[in-house]
Amino acid sequence: MTERPASSDNDVLGGLEPNQVRVRFPPSPTGLLTVGNIRSALFNWAFARHYGGKLVLRIEDTDQSRNTPEALAYTLESLRWLGLNWDEGPEVGGEYGPYLQSERMDLYADVVEKLLAAGKAYHCYCSQEELDQRREAARTAGQHSGYDGHCRNLSDEQVNAYVEEGRRPVVRLRMPDRPIVFEDLVRGEITFLPENLGDYVLVRANGYPLYPLVNPVDDALMEITHVLRGEDLLPSTPRQIALYEALAEIGVGGGRTPRFGHLPFVMGEGNKKLSKRDPGSGLGEYMERGFLPEGLLNYLALLGWSIAEDRDVFTMAEMIEAFDIRKVNANAARFDPKKCEAINAAHMRMLPADDFATRMIPFLAKEGVLPAEPSADQLDVLRAAVPLVQERMNTLSESVDMLGFLFVDEAAFTLDPDAAGKVLTGDAGAVLEASVKALADVEWTTEAIEAALRTSLIDGLGLKPKNAFGPVRVAISGRRISPPLFESLELLGREKSLHRLEQARASLPAE
C-alpha cells in the first residue's frame, strides 16, 4: 500500500495508529443479506484493509423468535462467497468474544448494574398508558413528545409505592442536559439538541436488553474505533454517544467513543429506499444468476463512492488502496440493475480463460449439462468454448443456454419450439439439405466449415446470411442465439453436427 502523509488521515484516525483501527459488521441472522447490508460490510472491510486494521464480525442474534442457525450459516457462507473475510468473529475467534450477542447476556446485565449504581441509568415505572397520555398532552401543547423524565428523580417512597403496585420497571439511560455534537466522517458536524433526546430505554421490564444498549456495550468492550453504518441509524447516534461516555466513566471498555460515518441510503424504484422485499435487493438472487463476487462488490462500491471520476471498473485490491471514507457521498445512491450487470460483465471479460471455464461449471452442473466433475474431454470443449462466449455473457448462469448444446446427449437434444417455429420455415428444408451435403466431406475446421457453407448457401442458393445461417444455427444449437456458428460446429464435431442437421430437416413438415 502506498503510504500517505499521516496528517492527511489524522481527522479520520483521531490520533490512532492506522493498525489500531477496529471496525465491525453486525448482521442479524434473520434471513438473506441485502445489497444494503453488503455495501455496509464492504465499506467497513475496505476501511479496515486500507489502514491495516481489523474487521470484527459480530452477530446480533438476540431476537430468538426470528434468528435461526440456518440463517447464521447462510450469513457466514455469503460473506465468504463475497470474499469479505473477517479478522475476529464466528469461526475465527478473537480475544473480545463471544461474538454472538445471545452468548453475552451476562455481560449486558453486569453493565446495567454498574450504570444503575453510578446513577447513569435509572428505573422507570411509567405504564404505557401513562406514557401515551403524557405524550399526547405534550403534542397538544406543541411541545416535544418524547419521554419527559418523570421517573428521573423518584423518592424512595415513590419507588416503594410503584413496587407495591406490582409495577415492573424498564431501565432508562440518563441523557445529558446539553447538545450532543459529533463530526460525522461522511456528513460533517452534526448537532442534536437535548430537548429532542429523551432518556431512552436500555432494558425492557422483562429484563431483556435492547439494541440501544447491547450495540454500544459491545462496541466499547470490543474497542471498536470506527462505526460505518447506514443513514437510517443516524437518529440513534446521539443516544449511543451518551452511552459510550457513560460507559467510559464507569470503566467499561477502552474509554473511547468511536468515530461515526453514516452511509447514504440505497434507493430503488420510485425514489424509495431499497427494501429487502424489492426485486434485486437480496444477495441470493445474484448468487443464483451467476454474478461474480468481485463484479457485485465493484458495483456496490459505486453506491456512494468512486475510485475516480472517469472510472467505474476496478478490483478489490485497487479499492483497498484508494478507499477514503471522507470521499463517500452523503446523498442517496440509486441502485441500477442494468449498470450492476454491466459492471459484472466487465469483470467477466477480465477473467483468465481457465478461471472463466471453472466458474461456469457449477451452473452447468446444476442444470445437468455437465457433471460436477467434468471429464477431461468435456473440460477441453468447455475451455475451447470460452473465447466464443466470454465477450457475450453478462452472468455465469447464461452459460447454460449458451453452451448446453455442446454437452447434451443426442437423445435429449431438442429444438426450442419458438426458435423452430420462427426460423425453420420457408427455405429452411433446402438450407439444411444443402448444409449436410456441403459439410459431409469437408475438413472439420472453422475456416473450412465457413467456406463450405458460404459457397453452398449464399453463392449456391442465393440467400442472405441471415436466411442462410439461421436454420443451421437453430438445428445445431436448438436456439436462435448461440456462440459464433462456425466455431460452434467445429466444437460440436462432424458426427453430431450432421446428425442434428438431418434431424432438423426430418422434423419439417412434408412439402
C-alpha positions, 0 to 999 in steps of 0.5 A, spaced: 500 500 500 502 506 498 503 510 504 500 517 505 502 523 509 499 521 516 496 528 517 492 527 511 488 521 515 489 524 522 481 527 522 479 520 520 484 516 525 483 521 531 490 520 533 490 512 532 495 508 529 492 506 522 493 498 525 489 500 531 483 501 527 477 496 529 471 496 525 465 491 525 459 488 521 453 486 525 448 482 521 442 479 524 441 472 522 434 473 520 434 471 513 438 473 506 443 479 506 441 485 502 445 489 497 444 494 503 447 490 508 453 488 503 455 495 501 455 496 509 460 490 510 464 492 504 465 499 506 467 497 513 472 491 510 475 496 505 476 501 511 479 496 515 484 493 509 486 500 507 489 502 514 491 495 516 486 494 521 481 489 523 474 487 521 470 484 527 464 480 525 459 480 530 452 477 530 446 480 533 442 474 534 438 476 540 431 476 537 430 468 538 423 468 535 426 470 528 434 468 528 435 461 526 442 457 525 440 456 518 440 463 517 447 464 521 450 459 516 447 462 510 450 469 513 457 466 514 457 462 507 455 469 503 460 473 506 465 468 504 462 467 497 463 475 497 470 474 499 469 479 505 473 475 510 473 477 517 479 478 522 475 476 529 468 473 529 464 466 528 469 461 526 475 465 527 475 467 534 478 473 537 480 475 544 473 480 545 468 474 544 463 471 544 461 474 538 454 472 538 450 477 542 445 471 545 452 468 548 453 475 552 447 476 556 451 476 562 455 481 560 449 486 558 446 485 565 453 486 569 453 493 565 446 495 567 448 494 574 454 498 574 450 504 570 444 503 575 449 504 581 453 510 578 446 513 577 447 513 569 441 509 568 435 509 572 428 505 573 422 507 570 415 505 572 411 509 567 405 504 564 404 505 557 398 508 558 401 513 562 406 514 557 401 515 551 397 520 555 403 524 557 405 524 550 399 526 547 398 532 552 405 534 550 403 534 542 397 538 544 401 543 547 406 543 541 411 541 545 416 535 544 413 528 545 418 524 547 419 521 554 419 527 559 423 524 565 418 523 570 421 517 573 428 521 573 428 523 580 423 518 584 423 518 592 424 512 595 417 512 597 415 513 590 419 507 588 416 503 594 409 505 592 410 503 584 413 496 587 407 495 591 403 496 585 406 490 582 409 495 577 415 492 573 420 497 571 424 498 564 431 501 565 432 508 562 439 511 560 440 518 563 441 523 557 445 529 558 442 536 559 446 539 553 447 538 545 450 532 543 455 534 537 459 529 533 463 530 526 460 525 522 466 522 517 461 522 511 456 528 513 460 533 517 458 536 524 452 534 526 448 537 532 442 534 536 439 538 541 437 535 548 430 537 548 429 532 542 433 526 546 429 523 551 432 518 556 431 512 552 430 505 554 436 500 555 432 494 558 425 492 557 421 490 564 422 483 562 429 484 563 431 483 556 436 488 553 435 492 547 439 494 541 440 501 544 444 498 549 447 491 547 450 495 540 454 500 544 456 495 550 459 491 545 462 496 541 466 499 547 468 492 550 470 490 543 474 497 542 471 498 536 474 505 533 470 506 527 462 505 526 460 505 518 453 504 518 447 506 514 443 513 514 437 510 517 441 509 524 443 516 524 437 518 529 440 513 534 447 516 534 446 521 539 443 516 544 449 511 543 454 517 544 451 518 551 452 511 552 459 510 550 461 516 555 457 513 560 460 507 559 467 510 559 466 513 566 464 507 569 470 503 566 467 499 561 471 498 555 477 502 552 474 509 554 473 511 547 467 513 543 468 511 536 468 515 530 461 515 526 460 515 518 453 514 516 452 511 509 447 514 504 441 510 503 440 505 497 434 507 493 430 503 488 424 504 484 420 510 485 425 514 489 424 509 495 429 506 499 431 499 497 427 494 501 429 487 502 422 485 499 424 489 492 426 485 486 434 485 486 435 487 493 437 480 496 444 477 495 441 470 493 438 472 487 445 474 484 448 468 487 443 464 483 444 468 476 451 467 476 454 474 478 461 474 480 463 476 487 468 481 485 463 484 479 457 485 485 462 488 490 465 493 484 458 495 483 456 496 490 462 500 491 459 505 486 453 506 491 456 512 494 463 512 492 468 512 486 475 510 485 475 516 480 471 520 476 472 517 469 472 510 472 467 505 474 471 498 473 476 496 478 478 490 483 478 489 490 485 490 491 485 497 487 479 499 492 483 497 498 488 502 496 484 508 494 478 507 499 477 514 503 471 514 507 471 522 507 470 521 499 463 517 500 457 521 498 452 523 503 446 523 498 442 517 496 445 512 491 440 509 486 441 502 485 441 500 477 440 493 475 442 494 468 449 498 470 450 492 476 450 487 470 454 491 466 459 492 471 459 484 472 460 483 465 466 487 465 469 483 470 467 477 466 471 479 460 477 480 465 477 473 467 483 468 465 480 463 460 481 457 465 478 461 471 472 463 466 471 455 464 471 453 472 466 458 474 461 456 469 461 449 471 457 449 477 451 452 473 452 447 468 452 442 473 446 444 476 442 444 470 445 437 468 449 439 462 455 437 465 457 433 471 460 436 477 466 433 475 467 434 468 471 429 464 477 431 461 474 431 454 468 435 456 473 440 460 477 441 453 470 443 449 468 447 455 475 451 455 475 451 447 468 454 448 470 460 452 473 465 447 466 464 443 462 466 449 466 470 454 465 477 450 457 475 450 455 473 457 453 478 462 452 472 468 455 465 469 448 462 469 447 464 461 452 459 460 447 454 460 443 456 454 449 458 451 453 452 451 448 446 453 448 444 446 455 442 446 454 437 452 447 434 451 446 427 449 443 426 442 437 423 445 435 429 449 437 434 444 431 438 442 429 444 438 426 450 442 419 450 439 419 458 438 426 458 435 423 452 430 417 455 429 420 462 427 426 460 423 425 453 420 420 455 415 420 457 408 427 455 405 429 452 411 428 444 408 433 446 402 438 450 407 439 444 411 439 439 405 444 443 402 448 444 409 449 436 410 451 435 403 456 441 403 459 439 410 459 431 409 466 431 406 469 437 408 475 438 413 472 439 420 475 446 421 472 453 422 475 456 416 473 450 412 466 449 415 465 457 413 467 456 406 463 450 405 457 453 407 458 460 404 459 457 397 453 452 398 448 457 401 449 464 399 453 463 392 449 456 391 442 458 393 442 465 393 440 467 400 442 472 405 446 470 411 441 471 415 436 466 411 442 462 410 445 461 417 439 461 421 436 454 420 443 451 421 444 455 427 437 453 430 438 445 428 445 445 431 444 449 437 436 448 438 436 456 439 436 462 435 442 465 439 448 461 440 456 462 440 459 464 433 456 458 428 462 456 425 466 455 431 460 452 434 460 446 429 467 445 429 466 444 437 460 440 436 464 435 431 462 432 424 458 426 427 453 430 431 453 436 427 450 432 421 446 428 425 442 434 428 442 437 421 438 431 418 434 431 424 432 438 423 430 437 416 426 430 418 422 434 423 419 439 417 413 438 415 412 434 408 412 439 402 
